[in-house]
């Protein structure tokens, strides 16, 4: 016999979020469910419904983060909360949520795609808050851990250095940009990043060269 929760998951997987939500709400009155896991699925389904209650979505994800017995679900709850907040341009709260996801992952010794993605978007939130040096440090960690995120992260590190006038550091990062995309990375996006990075490298070489001439006092 199919349980309410199994029916909910079947509709969720099929993208039938309204139907899944109905079953999940019925599950709330049943005993024996992991309340945090149930809250995560409620949040996920509600997030995917147009014009949903964003505050309620966040409350479900916060409950998942606090109450789930699953390490992955707790991390994912914090990550999804960060994502929702970032889409709403609340970068301060989003940064805190992504940091929570990172802390939970590290406490649980998780070193997976979810952890790496949380690191990347945490760095982006730091950028949006003007914390460029912290963001650059975070992007370097992403590059070490996640080959598929490294091209995007390397480019964003360059931007961070430029924002605070660390042009020598920006140039050094430009010169580490690989000529080939990592396996599985979108080749068209990689070509865009490679092209813009090489243009930035040429501009930095020119600017730093001109600064050197000016400092030397030669015409």
Biotite code that builds the C-alpha atoms (Angstrom):
import biotite.structure as struc

atoms = struc.array([
    struc.Atom([0.000, 0.000, 0.000], chain_id="A", res_id=1, res_name="UNK", atom_name="CA", element="C"),
    struc.Atom([1.350, 3.416, -0.975], chain_id="A", res_id=2, res_name="UNK", atom_name="CA", element="C"),
    struc.Atom([1.696, 5.802, 1.955], chain_id="A", res_id=3, res_name="UNK", atom_name="CA", element="C"),
    struc.Atom([0.788, 9.478, 1.862], chain_id="A", res_id=4, res_name="UNK", atom_name="CA", element="C"),
    struc.Atom([4.456, 10.410, 1.943], chain_id="A", res_id=5, res_name="UNK", atom_name="CA", element="C"),
    struc.Atom([5.304, 8.073, -0.933], chain_id="A", res_id=6, res_name="UNK", atom_name="CA", element="C"),
    struc.Atom([2.446, 9.587, -2.943], chain_id="A", res_id=7, res_name="UNK", atom_name="CA", element="C"),
    struc.Atom([3.768, 13.050, -2.157], chain_id="A", res_id=8, res_name="UNK", atom_name="CA", element="C"),
    struc.Atom([7.251, 12.131, -3.359], chain_id="A", res_id=9, res_name="UNK", atom_name="CA", element="C"),
    struc.Atom([5.870, 10.603, -6.556], chain_id="A", res_id=10, res_name="UNK", atom_name="CA", element="C"),
    struc.Atom([4.026, 13.813, -7.433], chain_id="A", res_id=11, res_name="UNK", atom_name="CA", element="C"),
    struc.Atom([7.023, 15.929, -6.399], chain_id="A", res_id=12, res_name="UNK", atom_name="CA", element="C"),
    struc.Atom([9.367, 13.995, -8.690], chain_id="A", res_id=13, res_name="UNK", atom_name="CA", element="C"),
    struc.Atom([6.844, 14.418, -11.511], chain_id="A", res_id=14, res_name="UNK", atom_name="CA", element="C"),
    struc.Atom([6.824, 18.183, -10.957], chain_id="A", res_id=15, res_name="UNK", atom_name="CA", element="C"),
    struc.Atom([3.219, 18.104, -9.729], chain_id="A", res_id=16, res_name="UNK", atom_name="CA", element="C"),
    struc.Atom([3.948, 20.352, -6.767], chain_id="A", res_id=17, res_name="UNK", atom_name="CA", element="C"),
    struc.Atom([0.377, 21.333, -5.885], chain_id="A", res_id=18, res_name="UNK", atom_name="CA", element="C"),
    struc.Atom([-0.647, 17.673, -5.578], chain_id="A", res_id=19, res_name="UNK", atom_name="CA", element="C"),
    struc.Atom([2.519, 16.833, -3.653], chain_id="A", res_id=20, res_name="UNK", atom_name="CA", element="C"),
    struc.Atom([1.834, 19.706, -1.281], chain_id="A", res_id=21, res_name="UNK", atom_name="CA", element="C"),
    struc.Atom([-1.639, 18.384, -0.528], chain_id="A", res_id=22, res_name="UNK", atom_name="CA", element="C"),
    struc.Atom([-0.242, 14.988, 0.456], chain_id="A", res_id=23, res_name="UNK", atom_name="CA", element="C"),
    struc.Atom([2.583, 16.520, 2.485], chain_id="A", res_id=24, res_name="UNK", atom_name="CA", element="C"),
    struc.Atom([0.137, 18.621, 4.472], chain_id="A", res_id=25, res_name="UNK", atom_name="CA", element="C"),
    struc.Atom([-1.833, 15.493, 5.268], chain_id="A", res_id=26, res_name="UNK", atom_name="CA", element="C"),
    struc.Atom([1.409, 13.880, 6.445], chain_id="A", res_id=27, res_name="UNK", atom_name="CA", element="C"),
    struc.Atom([1.807, 16.647, 9.030], chain_id="A", res_id=28, res_name="UNK", atom_name="CA", element="C"),
    struc.Atom([-0.991, 15.090, 11.086], chain_id="A", res_id=29, res_name="UNK", atom_name="CA", element="C"),
    struc.Atom([0.619, 11.629, 10.991], chain_id="A", res_id=30, res_name="UNK", atom_name="CA", element="C"),
    struc.Atom([3.079, 10.296, 13.531], chain_id="A", res_id=31, res_name="UNK", atom_name="CA", element="C"),
    struc.Atom([6.402, 8.749, 12.623], chain_id="A", res_id=32, res_name="UNK", atom_name="CA", element="C"),
    struc.Atom([7.636, 11.252, 10.061], chain_id="A", res_id=33, res_name="UNK", atom_name="CA", element="C"),
    struc.Atom([10.969, 13.060, 10.341], chain_id="A", res_id=34, res_name="UNK", atom_name="CA", element="C"),
    struc.Atom([9.568, 16.553, 10.883], chain_id="A", res_id=35, res_name="UNK", atom_name="CA", element="C"),
    struc.Atom([12.627, 18.202, 9.402], chain_id="A", res_id=36, res_name="UNK", atom_name="CA", element="C"),
    struc.Atom([12.541, 16.053, 6.283], chain_id="A", res_id=37, res_name="UNK", atom_name="CA", element="C"),
    struc.Atom([8.828, 16.721, 5.867], chain_id="A", res_id=38, res_name="UNK", atom_name="CA", element="C"),
    struc.Atom([9.435, 20.452, 6.272], chain_id="A", res_id=39, res_name="UNK", atom_name="CA", element="C"),
    struc.Atom([12.102, 20.379, 3.562], chain_id="A", res_id=40, res_name="UNK", atom_name="CA", element="C"),
    struc.Atom([9.745, 18.777, 1.042], chain_id="A", res_id=41, res_name="UNK", atom_name="CA", element="C"),
    struc.Atom([7.007, 21.242, 1.984], chain_id="A", res_id=42, res_name="UNK", atom_name="CA", element="C"),
    struc.Atom([9.414, 24.112, 1.391], chain_id="A", res_id=43, res_name="UNK", atom_name="CA", element="C"),
    struc.Atom([10.663, 22.684, -1.910], chain_id="A", res_id=44, res_name="UNK", atom_name="CA", element="C"),
    struc.Atom([7.168, 22.144, -3.308], chain_id="A", res_id=45, res_name="UNK", atom_name="CA", element="C"),
    struc.Atom([5.983, 25.548, -2.161], chain_id="A", res_id=46, res_name="UNK", atom_name="CA", element="C"),
    struc.Atom([9.094, 27.216, -3.608], chain_id="A", res_id=47, res_name="UNK", atom_name="CA", element="C"),
    struc.Atom([8.280, 25.726, -7.003], chain_id="A", res_id=48, res_name="UNK", atom_name="CA", element="C"),
    struc.Atom([4.706, 27.029, -7.044], chain_id="A", res_id=49, res_name="UNK", atom_name="CA", element="C"),
    struc.Atom([4.263, 30.455, -8.643], chain_id="A", res_id=50, res_name="UNK", atom_name="CA", element="C"),
    struc.Atom([3.315, 33.298, -6.298], chain_id="A", res_id=51, res_name="UNK", atom_name="CA", element="C"),
    struc.Atom([4.022, 31.134, -3.264], chain_id="A", res_id=52, res_name="UNK", atom_name="CA", element="C"),
    struc.Atom([4.373, 32.486, 0.266], chain_id="A", res_id=53, res_name="UNK", atom_name="CA", element="C"),
    struc.Atom([8.116, 33.175, 0.432], chain_id="A", res_id=54, res_name="UNK", atom_name="CA", element="C"),
    struc.Atom([8.087, 33.690, 4.186], chain_id="A", res_id=55, res_name="UNK", atom_name="CA", element="C"),
    struc.Atom([6.486, 30.281, 4.644], chain_id="A", res_id=56, res_name="UNK", atom_name="CA", element="C"),
    struc.Atom([9.016, 28.692, 2.300], chain_id="A", res_id=57, res_name="UNK", atom_name="CA", element="C"),
    struc.Atom([11.806, 30.092, 4.466], chain_id="A", res_id=58, res_name="UNK", atom_name="CA", element="C"),
    struc.Atom([10.178, 28.865, 7.663], chain_id="A", res_id=59, res_name="UNK", atom_name="CA", element="C"),
    struc.Atom([9.968, 25.343, 6.265], chain_id="A", res_id=60, res_name="UNK", atom_name="CA", element="C"),
    struc.Atom([13.624, 25.411, 5.226], chain_id="A", res_id=61, res_name="UNK", atom_name="CA", element="C"),
    struc.Atom([14.656, 26.774, 8.616], chain_id="A", res_id=62, res_name="UNK", atom_name="CA", element="C"),
    struc.Atom([12.688, 23.963, 10.287], chain_id="A", res_id=63, res_name="UNK", atom_name="CA", element="C"),
    struc.Atom([14.409, 21.418, 8.033], chain_id="A", res_id=64, res_name="UNK", atom_name="CA", element="C"),
    struc.Atom([17.794, 22.863, 8.991], chain_id="A", res_id=65, res_name="UNK", atom_name="CA", element="C"),
    struc.Atom([17.026, 22.735, 12.689], chain_id="A", res_id=66, res_name="UNK", atom_name="CA", element="C"),
    struc.Atom([15.091, 19.479, 13.021], chain_id="A", res_id=67, res_name="UNK", atom_name="CA", element="C"),
    struc.Atom([16.022, 16.931, 10.350], chain_id="A", res_id=68, res_name="UNK", atom_name="CA", element="C"),
    struc.Atom([17.869, 13.815, 11.442], chain_id="A", res_id=69, res_name="UNK", atom_name="CA", element="C"),
    struc.Atom([19.667, 13.797, 8.067], chain_id="A", res_id=70, res_name="UNK", atom_name="CA", element="C"),
    struc.Atom([22.922, 15.717, 7.647], chain_id="A", res_id=71, res_name="UNK", atom_name="CA", element="C"),
    struc.Atom([22.202, 16.238, 3.946], chain_id="A", res_id=72, res_name="UNK", atom_name="CA", element="C"),
    struc.Atom([18.709, 17.572, 4.612], chain_id="A", res_id=73, res_name="UNK", atom_name="CA", element="C"),
    struc.Atom([19.963, 20.031, 7.228], chain_id="A", res_id=74, res_name="UNK", atom_name="CA", element="C"),
    struc.Atom([22.616, 21.334, 4.844], chain_id="A", res_id=75, res_name="UNK", atom_name="CA", element="C"),
    struc.Atom([20.151, 21.455, 1.959], chain_id="A", res_id=76, res_name="UNK", atom_name="CA", element="C"),
    struc.Atom([17.594, 23.298, 4.087], chain_id="A", res_id=77, res_name="UNK", atom_name="CA", element="C"),
    struc.Atom([20.111, 26.035, 4.871], chain_id="A", res_id=78, res_name="UNK", atom_name="CA", element="C"),
    struc.Atom([21.240, 26.123, 1.239], chain_id="A", res_id=79, res_name="UNK", atom_name="CA", element="C"),
    struc.Atom([17.695, 26.490, -0.119], chain_id="A", res_id=80, res_name="UNK", atom_name="CA", element="C"),
    struc.Atom([16.982, 29.245, 2.406], chain_id="A", res_id=81, res_name="UNK", atom_name="CA", element="C"),
    struc.Atom([20.092, 31.056, 1.178], chain_id="A", res_id=82, res_name="UNK", atom_name="CA", element="C"),
    struc.Atom([19.006, 30.632, -2.422], chain_id="A", res_id=83, res_name="UNK", atom_name="CA", element="C"),
    struc.Atom([15.522, 32.042, -1.781], chain_id="A", res_id=84, res_name="UNK", atom_name="CA", element="C"),
    struc.Atom([16.945, 34.994, 0.144], chain_id="A", res_id=85, res_name="UNK", atom_name="CA", element="C"),
    struc.Atom([19.515, 35.674, -2.585], chain_id="A", res_id=86, res_name="UNK", atom_name="CA", element="C"),
    struc.Atom([16.800, 35.685, -5.257], chain_id="A", res_id=87, res_name="UNK", atom_name="CA", element="C"),
    struc.Atom([14.963, 38.217, -3.098], chain_id="A", res_id=88, res_name="UNK", atom_name="CA", element="C"),
    struc.Atom([18.200, 40.260, -3.001], chain_id="A", res_id=89, res_name="UNK", atom_name="CA", element="C"),
    struc.Atom([18.513, 40.004, 0.776], chain_id="A", res_id=90, res_name="UNK", atom_name="CA", element="C"),
    struc.Atom([22.242, 39.391, 0.546], chain_id="A", res_id=91, res_name="UNK", atom_name="CA", element="C"),
    struc.Atom([22.934, 39.801, 4.253], chain_id="A", res_id=92, res_name="UNK", atom_name="CA", element="C"),
    struc.Atom([20.536, 37.033, 5.299], chain_id="A", res_id=93, res_name="UNK", atom_name="CA", element="C"),
    struc.Atom([21.450, 34.927, 2.268], chain_id="A", res_id=94, res_name="UNK", atom_name="CA", element="C"),
    struc.Atom([25.120, 35.101, 3.214], chain_id="A", res_id=95, res_name="UNK", atom_name="CA", element="C"),
    struc.Atom([24.288, 33.935, 6.732], chain_id="A", res_id=96, res_name="UNK", atom_name="CA", element="C"),
    struc.Atom([22.177, 31.038, 5.407], chain_id="A", res_id=97, res_name="UNK", atom_name="CA", element="C"),
    struc.Atom([24.880, 29.850, 3.017], chain_id="A", res_id=98, res_name="UNK", atom_name="CA", element="C"),
    struc.Atom([27.437, 30.138, 5.809], chain_id="A", res_id=99, res_name="UNK", atom_name="CA", element="C"),
    struc.Atom([25.161, 27.965, 7.958], chain_id="A", res_id=100, res_name="UNK", atom_name="CA", element="C"),
    struc.Atom([25.017, 25.362, 5.172], chain_id="A", res_id=101, res_name="UNK", atom_name="CA", element="C"),
    struc.Atom([28.817, 25.406, 4.930], chain_id="A", res_id=102, res_name="UNK", atom_name="CA", element="C"),
    struc.Atom([29.262, 25.068, 8.695], chain_id="A", res_id=103, res_name="UNK", atom_name="CA", element="C"),
    struc.Atom([26.827, 22.153, 8.870], chain_id="A", res_id=104, res_name="UNK", atom_name="CA", element="C"),
    struc.Atom([28.535, 20.407, 5.944], chain_id="A", res_id=105, res_name="UNK", atom_name="CA", element="C"),
    struc.Atom([31.963, 20.800, 7.517], chain_id="A", res_id=106, res_name="UNK", atom_name="CA", element="C"),
    struc.Atom([30.726, 19.594, 10.916], chain_id="A", res_id=107, res_name="UNK", atom_name="CA", element="C"),
    struc.Atom([29.298, 16.516, 9.207], chain_id="A", res_id=108, res_name="UNK", atom_name="CA", element="C"),
    struc.Atom([32.450, 16.010, 7.103], chain_id="A", res_id=109, res_name="UNK", atom_name="CA", element="C"),
    struc.Atom([30.474, 16.377, 3.876], chain_id="A", res_id=110, res_name="UNK", atom_name="CA", element="C"),
    struc.Atom([32.588, 17.203, 0.847], chain_id="A", res_id=111, res_name="UNK", atom_name="CA", element="C"),
    struc.Atom([30.084, 16.979, -1.971], chain_id="A", res_id=112, res_name="UNK", atom_name="CA", element="C"),
    struc.Atom([28.506, 19.059, -4.736], chain_id="A", res_id=113, res_name="UNK", atom_name="CA", element="C"),
    struc.Atom([26.040, 20.691, -2.342], chain_id="A", res_id=114, res_name="UNK", atom_name="CA", element="C"),
    struc.Atom([28.878, 21.846, -0.077], chain_id="A", res_id=115, res_name="UNK", atom_name="CA", element="C"),
    struc.Atom([30.878, 23.164, -3.034], chain_id="A", res_id=116, res_name="UNK", atom_name="CA", element="C"),
    struc.Atom([27.883, 25.034, -4.442], chain_id="A", res_id=117, res_name="UNK", atom_name="CA", element="C"),
    struc.Atom([27.171, 26.579, -1.041], chain_id="A", res_id=118, res_name="UNK", atom_name="CA", element="C"),
    struc.Atom([30.772, 27.812, -0.934], chain_id="A", res_id=119, res_name="UNK", atom_name="CA", element="C"),
    struc.Atom([30.393, 29.394, -4.371], chain_id="A", res_id=120, res_name="UNK", atom_name="CA", element="C"),
    struc.Atom([27.155, 31.237, -3.645], chain_id="A", res_id=121, res_name="UNK", atom_name="CA", element="C"),
    struc.Atom([28.405, 32.293, -0.236], chain_id="A", res_id=122, res_name="UNK", atom_name="CA", element="C"),
    struc.Atom([31.321, 33.955, -2.037], chain_id="A", res_id=123, res_name="UNK", atom_name="CA", element="C"),
    struc.Atom([28.897, 35.693, -4.401], chain_id="A", res_id=124, res_name="UNK", atom_name="CA", element="C"),
    struc.Atom([26.909, 37.024, -1.437], chain_id="A", res_id=125, res_name="UNK", atom_name="CA", element="C"),
    struc.Atom([30.120, 38.328, 0.102], chain_id="A", res_id=126, res_name="UNK", atom_name="CA", element="C"),
    struc.Atom([30.813, 40.134, -3.173], chain_id="A", res_id=127, res_name="UNK", atom_name="CA", element="C"),
    struc.Atom([27.363, 41.674, -3.130], chain_id="A", res_id=128, res_name="UNK", atom_name="CA", element="C"),
    struc.Atom([28.028, 42.942, 0.383], chain_id="A", res_id=129, res_name="UNK", atom_name="CA", element="C"),
    struc.Atom([31.327, 44.522, -0.673], chain_id="A", res_id=130, res_name="UNK", atom_name="CA", element="C"),
    struc.Atom([33.496, 42.001, 1.213], chain_id="A", res_id=131, res_name="UNK", atom_name="CA", element="C"),
    struc.Atom([35.755, 41.397, -1.763], chain_id="A", res_id=132, res_name="UNK", atom_name="CA", element="C"),
    struc.Atom([38.828, 40.051, 0.034], chain_id="A", res_id=133, res_name="UNK", atom_name="CA", element="C"),
    struc.Atom([36.762, 37.471, 1.929], chain_id="A", res_id=134, res_name="UNK", atom_name="CA", element="C"),
    struc.Atom([34.976, 36.581, -1.305], chain_id="A", res_id=135, res_name="UNK", atom_name="CA", element="C"),
    struc.Atom([38.282, 36.110, -3.153], chain_id="A", res_id=136, res_name="UNK", atom_name="CA", element="C"),
    struc.Atom([39.531, 33.777, -0.419], chain_id="A", res_id=137, res_name="UNK", atom_name="CA", element="C"),
    struc.Atom([36.314, 31.752, -0.621], chain_id="A", res_id=138, res_name="UNK", atom_name="CA", element="C"),
    struc.Atom([36.565, 31.559, -4.424], chain_id="A", res_id=139, res_name="UNK", atom_name="CA", element="C"),
    struc.Atom([40.084, 30.137, -4.137], chain_id="A", res_id=140, res_name="UNK", atom_name="CA", element="C"),
    struc.Atom([38.748, 27.356, -1.939], chain_id="A", res_id=141, res_name="UNK", atom_name="CA", element="C"),
    struc.Atom([36.017, 26.613, -4.490], chain_id="A", res_id=142, res_name="UNK", atom_name="CA", element="C"),
    struc.Atom([38.668, 26.299, -7.210], chain_id="A", res_id=143, res_name="UNK", atom_name="CA", element="C"),
    struc.Atom([40.606, 23.798, -5.115], chain_id="A", res_id=144, res_name="UNK", atom_name="CA", element="C"),
    struc.Atom([37.580, 21.612, -4.361], chain_id="A", res_id=145, res_name="UNK", atom_name="CA", element="C"),
    struc.Atom([35.250, 21.824, -7.362], chain_id="A", res_id=146, res_name="UNK", atom_name="CA", element="C"),
    struc.Atom([36.622, 21.573, -10.931], chain_id="A", res_id=147, res_name="UNK", atom_name="CA", element="C"),
    struc.Atom([33.184, 22.243, -12.452], chain_id="A", res_id=148, res_name="UNK", atom_name="CA", element="C"),
    struc.Atom([32.823, 25.500, -10.518], chain_id="A", res_id=149, res_name="UNK", atom_name="CA", element="C"),
    struc.Atom([36.454, 26.573, -10.913], chain_id="A", res_id=150, res_name="UNK", atom_name="CA", element="C"),
    struc.Atom([36.135, 28.569, -14.192], chain_id="A", res_id=151, res_name="UNK", atom_name="CA", element="C"),
    struc.Atom([33.264, 30.699, -12.855], chain_id="A", res_id=152, res_name="UNK", atom_name="CA", element="C"),
    struc.Atom([34.932, 31.050, -9.479], chain_id="A", res_id=153, res_name="UNK", atom_name="CA", element="C"),
    struc.Atom([38.302, 31.983, -10.963], chain_id="A", res_id=154, res_name="UNK", atom_name="CA", element="C"),
    struc.Atom([36.706, 34.711, -13.072], chain_id="A", res_id=155, res_name="UNK", atom_name="CA", element="C"),
    struc.Atom([34.835, 36.084, -10.063], chain_id="A", res_id=156, res_name="UNK", atom_name="CA", element="C"),
    struc.Atom([38.047, 36.111, -8.034], chain_id="A", res_id=157, res_name="UNK", atom_name="CA", element="C"),
    struc.Atom([39.573, 38.351, -10.703], chain_id="A", res_id=158, res_name="UNK", atom_name="CA", element="C"),
    struc.Atom([36.633, 40.741, -10.328], chain_id="A", res_id=159, res_name="UNK", atom_name="CA", element="C"),
    struc.Atom([37.068, 40.773, -6.543], chain_id="A", res_id=160, res_name="UNK", atom_name="CA", element="C"),
    struc.Atom([40.736, 41.723, -6.784], chain_id="A", res_id=161, res_name="UNK", atom_name="CA", element="C"),
    struc.Atom([39.966, 44.483, -9.289], chain_id="A", res_id=162, res_name="UNK", atom_name="CA", element="C"),
    struc.Atom([37.279, 45.917, -7.019], chain_id="A", res_id=163, res_name="UNK", atom_name="CA", element="C"),
    struc.Atom([39.834, 46.641, -4.282], chain_id="A", res_id=164, res_name="UNK", atom_name="CA", element="C"),
    struc.Atom([42.713, 47.670, -6.545], chain_id="A", res_id=165, res_name="UNK", atom_name="CA", element="C"),
    struc.Atom([44.687, 44.427, -6.217], chain_id="A", res_id=166, res_name="UNK", atom_name="CA", element="C"),
    struc.Atom([45.611, 44.482, -9.890], chain_id="A", res_id=167, res_name="UNK", atom_name="CA", element="C"),
    struc.Atom([48.764, 42.388, -9.575], chain_id="A", res_id=168, res_name="UNK", atom_name="CA", element="C"),
    struc.Atom([46.730, 39.649, -7.889], chain_id="A", res_id=169, res_name="UNK", atom_name="CA", element="C"),
    struc.Atom([44.033, 39.927, -10.549], chain_id="A", res_id=170, res_name="UNK", atom_name="CA", element="C"),
    struc.Atom([46.636, 39.550, -13.289], chain_id="A", res_id=171, res_name="UNK", atom_name="CA", element="C"),
    struc.Atom([48.146, 36.508, -11.579], chain_id="A", res_id=172, res_name="UNK", atom_name="CA", element="C"),
    struc.Atom([44.741, 34.823, -11.478], chain_id="A", res_id=173, res_name="UNK", atom_name="CA", element="C"),
    struc.Atom([44.125, 35.690, -15.147], chain_id="A", res_id=174, res_name="UNK", atom_name="CA", element="C"),
    struc.Atom([47.306, 33.859, -16.021], chain_id="A", res_id=175, res_name="UNK", atom_name="CA", element="C"),
    struc.Atom([46.133, 30.693, -14.246], chain_id="A", res_id=176, res_name="UNK", atom_name="CA", element="C"),
    struc.Atom([42.971, 30.466, -16.361], chain_id="A", res_id=177, res_name="UNK", atom_name="CA", element="C"),
    struc.Atom([43.225, 27.134, -18.225], chain_id="A", res_id=178, res_name="UNK", atom_name="CA", element="C"),
    struc.Atom([42.999, 26.840, -21.994], chain_id="A", res_id=179, res_name="UNK", atom_name="CA", element="C"),
    struc.Atom([40.559, 23.922, -21.832], chain_id="A", res_id=180, res_name="UNK", atom_name="CA", element="C"),
    struc.Atom([37.282, 23.470, -20.002], chain_id="A", res_id=181, res_name="UNK", atom_name="CA", element="C"),
    struc.Atom([37.043, 20.821, -17.282], chain_id="A", res_id=182, res_name="UNK", atom_name="CA", element="C"),
    struc.Atom([35.093, 17.725, -18.272], chain_id="A", res_id=183, res_name="UNK", atom_name="CA", element="C"),
    struc.Atom([31.380, 18.373, -18.056], chain_id="A", res_id=184, res_name="UNK", atom_name="CA", element="C"),
    struc.Atom([31.606, 22.177, -18.165], chain_id="A", res_id=185, res_name="UNK", atom_name="CA", element="C"),
    struc.Atom([29.509, 23.961, -20.820], chain_id="A", res_id=186, res_name="UNK", atom_name="CA", element="C"),
    struc.Atom([32.020, 24.630, -23.642], chain_id="A", res_id=187, res_name="UNK", atom_name="CA", element="C"),
    struc.Atom([30.218, 27.767, -24.851], chain_id="A", res_id=188, res_name="UNK", atom_name="CA", element="C"),
    struc.Atom([30.214, 29.287, -21.375], chain_id="A", res_id=189, res_name="UNK", atom_name="CA", element="C"),
    struc.Atom([33.866, 28.345, -20.956], chain_id="A", res_id=190, res_name="UNK", atom_name="CA", element="C"),
    struc.Atom([34.723, 30.075, -24.242], chain_id="A", res_id=191, res_name="UNK", atom_name="CA", element="C"),
    struc.Atom([32.980, 33.231, -22.987], chain_id="A", res_id=192, res_name="UNK", atom_name="CA", element="C"),
    struc.Atom([34.880, 33.159, -19.702], chain_id="A", res_id=193, res_name="UNK", atom_name="CA", element="C"),
    struc.Atom([38.185, 32.428, -21.410], chain_id="A", res_id=194, res_name="UNK", atom_name="CA", element="C"),
    struc.Atom([37.703, 35.283, -23.876], chain_id="A", res_id=195, res_name="UNK", atom_name="CA", element="C"),
    struc.Atom([36.765, 37.866, -21.255], chain_id="A", res_id=196, res_name="UNK", atom_name="CA", element="C"),
    struc.Atom([39.594, 36.738, -18.967], chain_id="A", res_id=197, res_name="UNK", atom_name="CA", element="C"),
    struc.Atom([42.197, 37.062, -21.715], chain_id="A", res_id=198, res_name="UNK", atom_name="CA", element="C"),
    struc.Atom([40.907, 40.542, -22.566], chain_id="A", res_id=199, res_name="UNK", atom_name="CA", element="C"),
    struc.Atom([41.126, 41.462, -18.897], chain_id="A", res_id=200, res_name="UNK", atom_name="CA", element="C"),
    struc.Atom([44.656, 40.064, -18.758], chain_id="A", res_id=201, res_name="UNK", atom_name="CA", element="C"),
    struc.Atom([45.729, 42.186, -21.727], chain_id="A", res_id=202, res_name="UNK", atom_name="CA", element="C"),
    struc.Atom([44.169, 45.291, -20.167], chain_id="A", res_id=203, res_name="UNK", atom_name="CA", element="C"),
    struc.Atom([45.878, 44.662, -16.831], chain_id="A", res_id=204, res_name="UNK", atom_name="CA", element="C"),
    struc.Atom([49.250, 44.131, -18.518], chain_id="A", res_id=205, res_name="UNK", atom_name="CA", element="C"),
    struc.Atom([48.815, 47.424, -20.348], chain_id="A", res_id=206, res_name="UNK", atom_name="CA", element="C"),
    struc.Atom([47.688, 49.336, -17.272], chain_id="A", res_id=207, res_name="UNK", atom_name="CA", element="C"),
    struc.Atom([50.349, 47.922, -14.974], chain_id="A", res_id=208, res_name="UNK", atom_name="CA", element="C"),
    struc.Atom([52.968, 48.573, -17.648], chain_id="A", res_id=209, res_name="UNK", atom_name="CA", element="C"),
    struc.Atom([51.863, 52.171, -17.947], chain_id="A", res_id=210, res_name="UNK", atom_name="CA", element="C"),
    struc.Atom([51.969, 52.557, -14.164], chain_id="A", res_id=211, res_name="UNK", atom_name="CA", element="C"),
    struc.Atom([55.524, 51.233, -14.136], chain_id="A", res_id=212, res_name="UNK", atom_name="CA", element="C"),
    struc.Atom([56.551, 53.764, -16.762], chain_id="A", res_id=213, res_name="UNK", atom_name="CA", element="C"),
    struc.Atom([54.896, 56.586, -14.850], chain_id="A", res_id=214, res_name="UNK", atom_name="CA", element="C"),
    struc.Atom([56.603, 55.591, -11.597], chain_id="A", res_id=215, res_name="UNK", atom_name="CA", element="C"),
    struc.Atom([59.957, 55.469, -13.341], chain_id="A", res_id=216, res_name="UNK", atom_name="CA", element="C"),
    struc.Atom([59.559, 59.039, -14.544], chain_id="A", res_id=217, res_name="UNK", atom_name="CA", element="C"),
    struc.Atom([60.173, 58.227, -18.206], chain_id="A", res_id=218, res_name="UNK", atom_name="CA", element="C"),
    struc.Atom([58.000, 59.679, -20.971], chain_id="A", res_id=219, res_name="UNK", atom_name="CA", element="C"),
])
